[in-house]
Amino acid sequence: MPGFQYSRSSVALSAFVAGLLIGGLAGWTPAAADTEITVSGPETVMFDSDVDGCDNHHLPDSPARAFRNDQGKMVLFAPNFQNRAFVGYGFDSLKPDCDSRFMAAGKADPALLDDRTWLQAIYTSNGRDVYALGSASFIPYRHDMPCEGRTQRTDCWINGLVTLKSTDGGKTFSYFGDPPRHAPFPPPRPYRDDRKRAPSYVTVTNIVQWQNYLYAIVWRRADSWENSRNCLVRAPANDPGRWDIWTGSGFEQAATLTDQGWSVRQTDCARVGPKGVSSIRGLVRDENSNRFIAIYQHRIRQSSKNNTGKDDIAGFFYSTSTDLTRWSDPKLLYQQPLQPDAGPGESFSAYPSIIDDDSTDRLFGTVDDQASLIFVRLVPKPFKDRWRVPRQLIRVPISIRE
């Protein structure tokens, strides 16, 4: 892939968009779930911020994403807004790199989406020219800006998905277009300080290649939980300057590249994935069955005689699909306490993904019969008159079979 130039005709740009299509597919119909995923070994702590962290801010805060660079090394992100990486030849040799690979400018203008950004989806065809979709937040409390009725510091927070690029194997990234034209998925509505829950595109899975398209799933937060949903988008290899989003009856244009950056249409998406599930955090394709596997955190209510809810089953669940449109019901993979379950000082888990470190796919978008569940465990510890929350990156081996 040639070096990056910011123009519509750029080959690197074409490769980027071809690899980074994110959007939404609708409708939920249960599909046959013949794939069984089970835990096959004990946990391994890959990273402990109290032991291995470069500083007090080195905290995993996103699902793990990986790619293989042009030197054959695995580069893995599970970043916070400082976007540090781990580098090695596989899970057993990964080491943290203390250099920040990208940091947003921290600007106090919500229209720019340049406050804090987390790298969350990565595409590369050669390991040198690397492109990413980032979750970009504007957080008003950080700038002492008003928020009507604020009770939590995330109130009035607004979020979009922005594009980034690297020409040095992912060592450094910069925005793909000047803010706010770096956002193919900006917030559906402008920022307001009297709206505590702003409609937003919040998170994105990793990218999976299938039948000449590259797919990912994004979480579109609405005014209410009922209207929030997972959405699927795709980029065709023969038209990489256009992103299409599934509306329930077909794919429609969502964003088009121009010389000035992304030109966006307010095309809404339909729901994909099992009903009642919040944001899907990881997506892989099982090479043996050619089924897709989606991983997410979820809770299933169990019957309880005293209606205390203590019989709920919470943790990391998965669903499977043969076509990305019809998904199986949630199945429990790994029971874990989630944030609502944790009392003061109690650990909880978040941000699941599935990665096979010997995948032949440069994006680690495929798995065979052995892979790993990767997630973050938050471990509160007392500190003076409050709690600090160190974090661990955990790996659990899993088996995938028909």
PALUM-70783 format. One record per residue: residue in one letter; x, y, z of N, C-alpha, C in turn. Coordinates in steps of 0.2 Angstrom, whole numbers, padded with zeros to 4 digits, always signed. Layout:
// PALUM-70783
AXYZXYZXYZ
...
// end
This chain:
// PALUM-70783
M+0004-0006+0000+0000+0000+0000+0004+0006+0000
P+0004+0011-0004+0008+0017-0005+0006+0021+0001
G+0011+0026+0002+0010+0031+0008+0004+0035+0008
F+0002+0037+0013-0005+0041+0014-0005+0048+0011
Q-0010+0049+0007-0011+0056+0005-0018+0057+0006
Y-0020+0063+0009-0027+0065+0010-0031+0067+0004
S-0033+0062+0000-0037+0064-0006-0041+0058-0008
R-0046+0060-0012-0051+0054-0013-0048+0049-0017
S-0043+0050-0021-0041+0045-0025-0035+0041-0022
S-0034+0043-0016-0028+0039-0012-0029+0032-0012
V-0024+0028-0014-0025+0021-0013-0025+0019-0006
A-0021+0022-0002-0021+0020+0005-0028+0022+0008
L-0031+0027+0006-0037+0029+0009-0042+0024+0007
S-0042+0021+0000-0047+0016-0002-0046+0010+0002
A-0040+0008+0004-0039+0002+0008-0042+0003+0015
F-0041+0009+0018-0044+0011+0024-0051+0010+0024
V-0055+0014+0020-0062+0013+0020-0064+0006+0018
A-0061+0003+0014-0063-0004+0012-0063-0008+0018
G-0058-0007+0023-0057-0011+0029-0061-0008+0035
L-0064-0003+0034-0067+0000+0040-0074+0001+0040
L-0078-0002+0036-0085-0001+0036-0089-0003+0042
I-0092+0002+0045-0096+0000+0051-0103+0002+0050
G-0108-0001+0053-0115+0001+0052-0120-0003+0055
G-0126-0004+0052-0131-0007+0056-0136-0012+0052
L-0137-0017+0054-0141-0022+0051-0147-0024+0055
A-0153-0025+0053-0159-0025+0057-0162-0032+0058
G-0167-0032+0062-0171-0038+0062-0168-0043+0066
W-0171-0047+0070-0168-0052+0074-0173-0058+0073
T-0170-0063+0070-0173-0070+0070-0168-0075+0072
P-0170-0079+0077-0165-0084+0080-0163-0089+0074
A-0156-0090+0074-0153-0094+0069-0151-0100+0073
A-0150-0106+0069-0147-0112+0073-0141-0111+0076
A-0140-0113+0082-0134-0111+0086-0130-0118+0087
D-0127-0120+0082-0123-0127+0083-0116-0126+0086
T-0114-0120+0086-0107-0119+0088-0107-0119+0096
E-0103-0122+0099-0103-0122+0107-0096-0120+0109
I-0096-0115+0113-0090-0112+0116-0089-0113+0123
T-0084-0116+0125-0083-0117+0132-0076-0115+0135
V-0076-0113+0141-0069-0112+0144-0065-0118+0145
S-0059-0118+0143-0055-0124+0143-0048-0123+0147
G-0048-0118+0151-0042-0118+0155-0042-0112+0160
P-0038-0111+0164-0038-0106+0170-0036-0099+0167
E-0038-0094+0171-0036-0087+0169-0029-0086+0169
T-0027-0081+0165-0020-0078+0165-0020-0071+0166
V-0017-0068+0170-0017-0060+0170-0011-0058+0166
M-0014-0055+0160-0009-0053+0155-0006-0046+0157
F-0009-0042+0161-0007-0035+0163-0011-0033+0169
D-0007-0031+0174-0009-0028+0180-0007-0021+0181
S-0011-0016+0181-0009-0009+0181-0005-0007+0187
D-0006-0011+0192-0002-0009+0198+0005-0012+0198
V+0006-0017+0194+0012-0021+0193+0016-0018+0187
D+0012-0018+0181+0015-0017+0175+0014-0011+0172
G+0010-0007+0175+0008+0000+0172+0014+0005+0171
C+0014+0008+0166+0019+0013+0164+0018+0019+0169
D+0012+0021+0171+0011+0026+0176+0004+0025+0179
N+0001+0030+0183-0005+0029+0186-0011+0029+0181
H-0010+0031+0175-0015+0032+0170-0015+0026+0165
H-0011+0021+0166-0011+0016+0161-0016+0011+0163
L-0022+0012+0161-0028+0007+0163-0031+0005+0157
P-0032-0002+0156-0036-0004+0150-0043-0002+0151
D-0046+0000+0145-0053+0004+0146-0057+0002+0139
S-0055-0003+0136-0059-0005+0130-0057-0012+0128
P-0062-0015+0124-0061-0022+0122-0054-0023+0118
A-0051-0028+0119-0044-0029+0116-0045-0030+0108
R-0041-0027+0104-0040-0027+0097-0033-0028+0095
A-0032-0032+0090-0025-0034+0088-0025-0034+0080
F-0018-0033+0078-0017-0034+0071-0009-0036+0071
R-0007-0039+0065+0000-0041+0064+0003-0036+0060
N+0009-0033+0063+0012-0028+0059+0017-0030+0053
D+0020-0026+0050+0024-0028+0044+0030-0032+0046
Q+0032-0032+0053+0037-0036+0055+0035-0043+0058
G+0029-0044+0057+0026-0051+0060+0024-0051+0067
K+0024-0045+0070+0023-0044+0077+0015-0043+0079
M+0013-0046+0084+0006-0044+0086+0006-0038+0090
V+0002-0033+0088+0001-0027+0091-0006-0027+0094
L-0007-0026+0101-0014-0027+0104-0015-0020+0108
F-0021-0018+0107-0024-0012+0110-0029-0015+0115
A-0030-0012+0121-0036-0012+0125-0036-0006+0129
P-0036+0000+0125-0033+0006+0128-0038+0011+0132
N-0036+0015+0135-0039+0021+0137-0038+0027+0132
F-0039+0033+0134-0038+0038+0129-0031+0040+0128
Q-0026+0037+0131-0019+0037+0129-0017+0032+0124
N-0021+0027+0123-0020+0023+0117-0013+0020+0117
R-0011+0017+0122-0005+0013+0123-0006+0006+0120
A-0001+0002+0118-0002-0004+0115+0003-0009+0119
F+0002-0016+0117+0006-0021+0119+0009-0024+0113
V+0015-0026+0113+0018-0029+0107+0022-0035+0108
G+0021-0040+0104+0025-0047+0105+0023-0051+0099
Y+0025-0057+0099+0024-0062+0094+0017-0066+0095
G+0014-0065+0101+0009-0069+0103+0007-0067+0111
F+0002-0070+0113+0000-0069+0120+0006-0069+0125
D+0010-0075+0124+0015-0076+0129+0021-0071+0129
S+0021-0068+0124+0027-0063+0124+0025-0056+0123
L+0019-0054+0124+0016-0047+0124+0019-0043+0130
K+0022-0037+0128+0024-0033+0133+0021-0026+0132
P+0020-0022+0137+0017-0015+0136+0022-0010+0134
D+0020-0006+0129+0024-0001+0126+0021+0006+0130
C+0026+0009+0133+0023+0015+0137+0022+0021+0132
D+0024+0021+0126+0022+0027+0122+0015+0027+0120
S+0012+0033+0121+0005+0035+0118+0005+0035+0111
R+0001+0031+0108+0001+0031+0100-0004+0036+0097
F-0008+0038+0102-0013+0044+0100-0016+0047+0106
M-0017+0053+0106-0021+0057+0111-0024+0063+0108
A-0031+0063+0109-0035+0069+0106-0033+0075+0110
A-0035+0081+0107-0032+0087+0109-0036+0090+0115
G-0041+0086+0118-0044+0089+0124-0048+0095+0123
K-0051+0096+0117-0054+0103+0116-0061+0103+0119
A-0062+0109+0121-0069+0110+0125-0074+0112+0120
D-0074+0110+0114-0080+0111+0109-0083+0105+0107
P-0089+0104+0109-0092+0097+0108-0093+0096+0100
A-0093+0101+0096-0094+0100+0089-0088+0097+0086
L-0082+0097+0089-0076+0095+0085-0075+0088+0087
L-0078+0085+0092-0076+0078+0094-0069+0077+0094
D-0065+0081+0098-0058+0081+0099-0056+0082+0106
D-0060+0079+0111-0059+0079+0118-0055+0073+0120
R-0058+0067+0120-0054+0061+0121-0056+0055+0116
T-0052+0051+0114-0053+0046+0109-0050+0040+0110
W-0053+0034+0110-0051+0027+0111-0051+0024+0104
L-0045+0021+0103-0045+0017+0097-0048+0010+0098
Q-0053+0008+0093-0057+0003+0094-0058-0002+0088
A-0057+0000+0083-0057-0005+0077-0051-0003+0072
I-0048-0008+0070-0041-0007+0066-0042-0011+0060
Y-0039-0008+0054-0038-0012+0048-0032-0010+0045
T-0028-0015+0042-0022-0015+0038-0022-0021+0034
S-0019-0019+0028-0018-0025+0023-0011-0027+0023
N-0006-0023+0025+0001-0024+0025+0005-0023+0031
G+0001-0021+0037+0004-0021+0043+0008-0014+0044
R+0009-0010+0039+0013-0004+0039+0008+0002+0039
D+0003+0002+0034-0002+0007+0034-0008+0005+0038
V-0009+0008+0043-0014+0005+0048-0019+0011+0049
Y-0025+0009+0049-0031+0013+0050-0035+0011+0055
A-0039+0016+0058-0043+0014+0064-0049+0018+0065
L-0054+0016+0068-0060+0019+0069-0060+0020+0077
G-0061+0026+0079-0060+0028+0086-0067+0030+0089
S-0068+0028+0096-0074+0031+0099-0072+0038+0102
A-0075+0043+0100-0073+0050+0102-0078+0053+0106
S-0076+0055+0112-0081+0058+0117-0080+0065+0118
F-0085+0068+0120-0085+0075+0123-0088+0074+0130
I-0084+0076+0135-0086+0075+0142-0086+0082+0145
P-0092+0085+0146-0093+0092+0148-0090+0093+0155
Y-0090+0088+0160-0088+0090+0166-0080+0091+0166
R-0077+0088+0161-0070+0089+0161-0068+0097+0160
H-0073+0100+0157-0071+0107+0155-0076+0112+0159
D-0078+0110+0165-0082+0114+0169-0088+0117+0165
M-0091+0113+0161-0097+0116+0157-0103+0114+0160
P-0108+0117+0160-0115+0116+0163-0118+0110+0160
C-0122+0106+0164-0126+0100+0162-0132+0100+0167
E-0137+0102+0164-0143+0103+0168-0145+0096+0172
G-0146+0097+0179-0148+0091+0183-0142+0086+0183
R-0136+0087+0182-0131+0082+0183-0130+0079+0189
T-0130+0072+0189-0129+0068+0195-0123+0063+0194
Q-0121+0062+0188-0115+0058+0187-0111+0062+0182
R-0104+0061+0182-0100+0065+0178-0100+0063+0171
T-0103+0058+0169-0105+0056+0162-0111+0059+0159
D-0115+0062+0163-0121+0066+0161-0119+0071+0156
C-0123+0071+0150-0123+0076+0145-0117+0074+0140
W-0114+0068+0142-0108+0066+0137-0111+0064+0131
I-0107+0066+0125-0109+0064+0118-0103+0061+0115
N-0105+0057+0110-0100+0052+0107-0101+0051+0100
G-0096+0050+0096-0096+0049+0089-0090+0044+0087
L-0090+0042+0081-0085+0037+0079-0081+0041+0073
V-0074+0041+0074-0070+0045+0070-0064+0041+0067
T-0061+0043+0062-0056+0039+0058-0049+0042+0059
L-0044+0037+0060-0037+0039+0061-0033+0035+0056
K-0027+0037+0056-0022+0034+0051-0015+0033+0054
S-0011+0028+0052-0004+0028+0054+0000+0025+0048
T+0006+0028+0047+0010+0025+0041+0016+0022+0044
D+0016+0021+0050+0022+0018+0053+0021+0012+0057
G+0016+0008+0055+0015+0001+0058+0011+0002+0064
G+0007+0008+0065+0003+0009+0071+0007+0012+0077
K+0013+0014+0076+0016+0017+0081+0014+0024+0083
T+0011+0028+0078+0008+0034+0079+0002+0035+0074
F-0003+0038+0077-0009+0039+0073-0011+0047+0073
S-0014+0049+0068-0017+0055+0067-0024+0055+0064
Y-0028+0060+0065-0035+0060+0063-0035+0060+0055
F-0040+0056+0052-0040+0056+0045-0045+0061+0043
G-0043+0067+0042-0047+0073+0041-0047+0077+0047
D-0048+0084+0046-0048+0089+0051-0055+0088+0055
P-0055+0088+0062-0061+0089+0065-0065+0095+0063
P-0072+0094+0062-0076+0088+0064-0077+0083+0057
R-0073+0084+0052-0074+0081+0046-0070+0074+0046
H-0068+0072+0052-0065+0066+0053-0070+0060+0055
A-0076+0062+0056-0081+0058+0059-0086+0056+0054
P-0086+0049+0051-0091+0047+0047-0097+0045+0051
F-0097+0044+0058-0103+0043+0062-0103+0048+0068
P-0104+0054+0066-0105+0059+0072-0111+0058+0076
P-0112+0061+0081-0118+0060+0085-0124+0062+0081
P-0130+0058+0082-0135+0060+0077-0138+0067+0078
R-0137+0069+0084-0140+0076+0086-0135+0080+0089
P-0135+0087+0088-0130+0091+0091-0130+0091+0099
Y-0125+0093+0102-0124+0093+0109-0129+0098+0112
R-0132+0096+0118-0136+0101+0122-0134+0100+0129
D-0134+0105+0133-0132+0104+0140-0138+0103+0144
D-0144+0102+0141-0150+0101+0145-0153+0093+0143
R-0148+0089+0140-0150+0083+0139-0145+0078+0142
K-0146+0074+0147-0142+0070+0150-0140+0064+0147
R-0144+0062+0142-0142+0056+0139-0143+0057+0131
A-0137+0059+0128-0137+0061+0121-0137+0055+0116
P-0141+0055+0111-0140+0050+0106-0133+0050+0103
S-0130+0045+0102-0123+0044+0101-0121+0038+0097
Y-0116+0038+0093-0113+0031+0091-0107+0030+0096
V-0107+0025+0100-0103+0025+0106-0097+0020+0105
T-0098+0014+0103-0093+0009+0103-0093+0005+0096
V-0088+0002+0094-0087-0002+0088-0083-0008+0089
T-0085-0014+0086-0082-0020+0087-0075-0020+0083
N-0071-0025+0083-0066-0026+0078-0069-0027+0071
I-0065-0027+0066-0067-0028+0059-0066-0035+0057
V-0071-0038+0053-0071-0045+0051-0072-0044+0043
Q-0068-0048+0039-0068-0048+0032-0072-0054+0030
W-0077-0053+0025-0081-0059+0023-0084-0057+0016
Q-0083-0061+0011-0086-0060+0005-0085-0053+0002
N-0079-0051+0001-0077-0045-0002-0079-0039+0002
Y-0082-0039+0008-0084-0034+0012-0080-0034+0019
L-0080-0028+0022-0077-0028+0029-0083-0026+0033
Y-0084-0029+0039-0090-0028+0043-0088-0026+0050
A-0092-0023+0053-0091-0022+0061-0098-0020+0063
I-0099-0020+0070-0105-0018+0073-0104-0012+0078
V-0108-0007+0077-0108-0002+0082-0114-0001+0086
W-0113+0002+0092-0118+0003+0097-0121+0010+0096
R-0127+0011+0094-0130+0017+0093-0135+0018+0100
R-0133+0023+0104-0136+0024+0110-0142+0030+0108
A-0148+0028+0110-0154+0033+0109-0156+0036+0115
D-0161+0040+0115-0163+0044+0121-0165+0039+0126
S-0168+0033+0124-0170+0028+0129-0167+0021+0127
W-0166+0017+0133-0164+0010+0132-0167+0006+0126
E-0174+0007+0126-0178+0003+0121-0176+0005+0114
N-0174+0011+0113-0173+0012+0106-0165+0012+0104
S-0161+0011+0109-0154+0010+0108-0153+0003+0105
R-0148+0002+0101-0147-0004+0097-0140-0005+0094
N-0138-0011+0092-0133-0013+0088-0134-0012+0081
C-0129-0010+0077-0130-0009+0070-0124-0011+0066
L-0125-0014+0060-0120-0016+0056-0119-0012+0050
V-0112-0011+0048-0111-0007+0042-0106-0011+0038
R-0105-0009+0032-0100-0012+0028-0097-0008+0022
A-0091-0009+0020-0088-0006+0015-0086-0010+0009
P-0089-0010+0003-0087-0014-0002-0080-0012-0005
A-0076-0017-0007-0070-0016-0009-0069-0012-0015
N-0075-0012-0020-0075-0009-0026-0077-0002-0025
D-0079+0000-0019-0082+0007-0018-0080+0010-0011
P-0074+0010-0010-0071+0011-0003-0073+0018-0001
G-0075+0023-0005-0076+0030-0003-0083+0031+0000
R-0087+0025+0001-0094+0025+0003-0095+0020+0008
W-0098+0022+0014-0100+0018+0019-0108+0017+0019
D-0110+0011+0019-0117+0010+0019-0119+0006+0026
I-0125+0008+0028-0128+0006+0034-0135+0002+0033
W-0135-0004+0036-0141-0008+0036-0147-0005+0039
T-0153-0004+0035-0159+0000+0038-0165-0005+0039
G-0164-0012+0038-0169-0016+0039-0172-0019+0032
S-0171-0015+0027-0173-0018+0021-0168-0018+0016
G-0162-0015+0017-0156-0015+0013-0151-0010+0016
F-0145-0010+0012-0140-0005+0014-0141+0001+0011
E-0140+0007+0015-0141+0013+0012-0135+0017+0014
Q-0133+0022+0010-0128+0027+0011-0128+0030+0017
A-0122+0030+0021-0121+0033+0027-0116+0039+0027
A-0111+0038+0024-0106+0043+0023-0102+0042+0017
T-0100+0048+0014-0096+0048+0008-0090+0052+0009
L-0084+0050+0006-0078+0053+0007-0077+0059+0001
T-0075+0065+0003-0074+0070-0001-0067+0073+0000
D-0065+0077-0004-0058+0080-0002-0058+0084+0004
Q-0063+0086+0007-0064+0090+0013-0065+0085+0019
G-0066+0079+0018-0067+0074+0024-0074+0071+0022
W-0077+0068+0028-0083+0064+0027-0089+0068+0026
S-0093+0067+0021-0100+0070+0021-0105+0065+0023
V-0109+0066+0028-0113+0062+0032-0120+0063+0030
R-0124+0057+0029-0131+0057+0029-0134+0055+0035
Q-0139+0057+0037-0142+0055+0044-0146+0049+0042
T-0143+0043+0040-0146+0037+0038-0147+0033+0045
D-0153+0031+0047-0153+0027+0053-0152+0020+0052
C-0151+0016+0057-0149+0009+0056-0155+0005+0060
A-0155-0001+0058-0160-0006+0061-0156-0010+0066
R-0159-0013+0070-0156-0017+0076-0154-0024+0073
V-0148-0026+0075-0145-0033+0074-0143-0036+0081
G-0142-0042+0081-0140-0046+0087-0146-0048+0091
P-0145-0052+0096-0151-0054+0100-0155-0048+0103
K-0161-0049+0104-0165-0044+0107-0163-0043+0114
G-0163-0037+0117-0162-0036+0124-0154-0036+0126
V-0150-0036+0121-0143-0036+0122-0140-0029+0121
S-0136-0027+0126-0133-0021+0125-0127-0021+0120
S-0122-0017+0120-0117-0016+0115-0113-0023+0114
I-0113-0025+0108-0109-0031+0106-0101-0028+0106
R-0097-0032+0109-0090-0029+0110-0085-0032+0105
G-0086-0038+0103-0082-0042+0099-0085-0046+0093
L-0082-0047+0088-0085-0051+0082-0079-0055+0079
V-0080-0061+0078-0075-0065+0074-0079-0070+0070
R-0075-0073+0065-0078-0078+0061-0074-0085+0062
D-0078-0090+0064-0076-0097+0065-0074-0100+0058
E-0068-0101+0057-0066-0104+0050-0068-0111+0049
N-0069-0115+0055-0072-0122+0054-0079-0122+0052
S-0083-0118+0055-0090-0118+0053-0093-0113+0049
N-0088-0108+0048-0090-0101+0044-0096-0098+0047
R-0096-0099+0054-0101-0095+0058-0098-0089+0061
F-0102-0083+0062-0099-0078+0066-0101-0079+0073
I-0096-0076+0077-0097-0076+0084-0097-0069+0087
A-0102-0067+0091-0103-0060+0094-0102-0061+0101
I-0098-0057+0105-0097-0058+0112-0099-0051+0115
Y-0102-0052+0121-0105-0046+0124-0106-0048+0132
Q-0107-0042+0136-0109-0044+0143-0116-0043+0143
H-0119-0047+0147-0127-0048+0147-0129-0051+0154
R-0135-0051+0155-0138-0053+0161-0145-0057+0159
I-0145-0063+0162-0152-0067+0161-0155-0067+0168
R-0161-0065+0168-0165-0066+0174-0168-0073+0175
Q-0166-0076+0181-0168-0082+0183-0174-0082+0188
S-0178-0087+0188-0184-0087+0193-0181-0087+0200
S-0185-0083+0204-0182-0082+0211-0188-0082+0216
K-0189-0086+0221-0195-0087+0225-0196-0080+0229
N-0190-0077+0231-0191-0071+0234-0190-0064+0230
N-0190-0065+0224-0189-0060+0219-0184-0055+0221
T-0178-0057+0224-0173-0053+0225-0168-0051+0219
G-0169-0055+0214-0165-0055+0208-0158-0058+0209
K-0156-0061+0215-0150-0064+0216-0148-0070+0212
D-0153-0073+0209-0152-0078+0205-0151-0077+0198
D-0150-0070+0196-0148-0068+0190-0141-0071+0188
I-0141-0072+0181-0134-0075+0179-0131-0069+0175
A-0126-0067+0177-0122-0061+0173-0115-0063+0171
G-0113-0060+0166-0106-0061+0163-0106-0060+0156
F-0101-0064+0153-0100-0064+0146-0104-0069+0142
F-0108-0067+0137-0112-0071+0133-0110-0071+0126
Y-0112-0076+0122-0111-0076+0115-0117-0078+0111
S-0117-0076+0105-0122-0078+0100-0118-0079+0093
T-0122-0083+0089-0119-0085+0083-0123-0084+0077
S-0120-0083+0071-0124-0081+0065-0121-0084+0059
T-0125-0086+0054-0122-0088+0048-0121-0083+0043
D-0125-0077+0044-0126-0072+0039-0125-0065+0042
L-0124-0064+0048-0124-0057+0051-0131-0054+0052
T-0136-0058+0050-0143-0055+0051-0147-0059+0056
R-0146-0065+0056-0150-0069+0061-0145-0072+0066
W-0147-0071+0072-0143-0073+0078-0146-0077+0083
S-0142-0082+0085-0144-0086+0090-0146-0083+0097
D-0150-0086+0101-0151-0083+0108-0144-0083+0112
P-0144-0078+0117-0138-0078+0121-0136-0085+0124
K-0130-0086+0124-0127-0092+0128-0122-0090+0133
L-0122-0092+0139-0117-0090+0144-0110-0093+0142
L-0105-0089+0142-0098-0092+0141-0094-0091+0147
Y-0094-0086+0151-0090-0085+0157-0094-0081+0162
Q-0096-0084+0167-0100-0080+0172-0095-0075+0176
Q-0097-0069+0177-0093-0064+0180-0098-0059+0183
P-0095-0056+0189-0099-0050+0191-0098-0044+0187
L-0104-0040+0185-0103-0034+0181-0104-0028+0186
Q-0103-0023+0183-0103-0017+0188-0109-0016+0192
P-0115-0017+0190-0121-0016+0194-0121-0021+0200
D-0117-0027+0200-0117-0031+0205-0112-0030+0210
A-0107-0025+0209-0102-0024+0213-0103-0019+0219
G-0102-0021+0225-0103-0017+0231-0096-0013+0232
P-0096-0009+0237-0089-0005+0238-0083-0010+0239
G-0078-0009+0235-0072-0013+0236-0073-0020+0232
E-0078-0021+0229-0079-0028+0225-0077-0027+0218
S-0073-0032+0215-0071-0032+0209-0077-0034+0204
F-0076-0031+0198-0081-0033+0192-0077-0033+0186
S-0081-0035+0181-0077-0037+0174-0081-0033+0169
A-0078-0032+0163-0081-0028+0157-0076-0029+0151
Y-0079-0027+0145-0075-0026+0139-0073-0033+0136
P-0077-0038+0135-0075-0044+0132-0073-0044+0125
S-0069-0048+0123-0067-0049+0116-0065-0056+0115
I-0064-0059+0109-0062-0065+0107-0056-0065+0102
I-0050-0067+0104-0044-0067+0099-0041-0074+0099
D-0039-0076+0093-0035-0082+0092-0028-0079+0090
D-0023-0080+0094-0017-0077+0093-0013-0081+0087
D-0015-0087+0085-0012-0090+0080-0016-0089+0073
S-0021-0085+0073-0025-0084+0067-0020-0082+0061
T-0022-0084+0055-0018-0082+0049-0021-0075+0047
D-0026-0073+0050-0029-0066+0047-0025-0061+0051
R-0022-0056+0047-0019-0050+0049-0022-0046+0055
L-0029-0046+0054-0033-0043+0059-0036-0047+0065
F-0034-0053+0065-0036-0058+0070-0044-0058+0070
G-0047-0058+0064-0054-0058+0064-0057-0065+0063
T-0052-0070+0063-0054-0077+0062-0052-0081+0068
V-0055-0087+0070-0053-0091+0075-0054-0098+0072
D-0050-0103+0076-0051-0110+0074-0054-0113+0081
D-0052-0120+0082-0056-0123+0088-0053-0121+0095
Q-0047-0117+0095-0045-0114+0101-0043-0107+0100
A-0046-0103+0105-0045-0096+0105-0045-0093+0112
S-0045-0087+0113-0045-0084+0120-0050-0079+0121
L-0054-0079+0127-0058-0074+0129-0053-0069+0133
I-0054-0062+0131-0050-0057+0134-0054-0052+0137
F-0053-0050+0143-0058-0045+0146-0054-0041+0151
V-0057-0036+0154-0054-0031+0159-0057-0033+0166
R-0053-0034+0171-0056-0034+0178-0054-0028+0181
L-0059-0025+0184-0058-0019+0188-0058-0021+0196
V-0052-0018+0199-0051-0021+0206-0050-0015+0211
P-0056-0013+0214-0056-0007+0218-0051-0008+0224
K-0048-0003+0226-0044-0003+0232-0044+0004+0236
P-0044+0003+0243-0045+0010+0246-0039+0014+0246
F-0041+0021+0245-0035+0025+0244-0037+0032+0248
K-0034+0033+0254-0036+0039+0258-0044+0038+0259
D-0048+0043+0257-0055+0043+0259-0059+0041+0253
R-0056+0038+0248-0060+0036+0242-0057+0029+0240
W-0060+0027+0234-0057+0021+0231-0053+0023+0224
R-0048+0019+0223-0045+0019+0217-0046+0013+0214
V-0046+0012+0207-0048+0006+0203-0043+0004+0199
P-0038+0000+0201-0033-0003+0196-0037-0008+0192
R-0033-0010+0186-0037-0014+0181-0032-0020+0179
Q-0035-0025+0178-0031-0031+0175-0034-0033+0168
L-0029-0035+0164-0031-0038+0157-0031-0045+0158
I-0036-0049+0157-0037-0056+0159-0038-0060+0152
R-0034-0066+0152-0035-0070+0146-0038-0077+0149
V-0043-0080+0146-0045-0086+0147-0046-0091+0141
P-0042-0096+0141-0043-0101+0135-0050-0103+0134
I-0052-0104+0127-0059-0106+0126-0058-0111+0120
S-0063-0116+0120-0063-0121+0115-0070-0120+0111
I-0069-0120+0104-0075-0119+0100-0076-0125+0095
R-0082-0128+0096-0083-0134+0092-0090-0134+0090
E-0092-0139+0085-0098-0140+0082-0102-0145+0087
// end
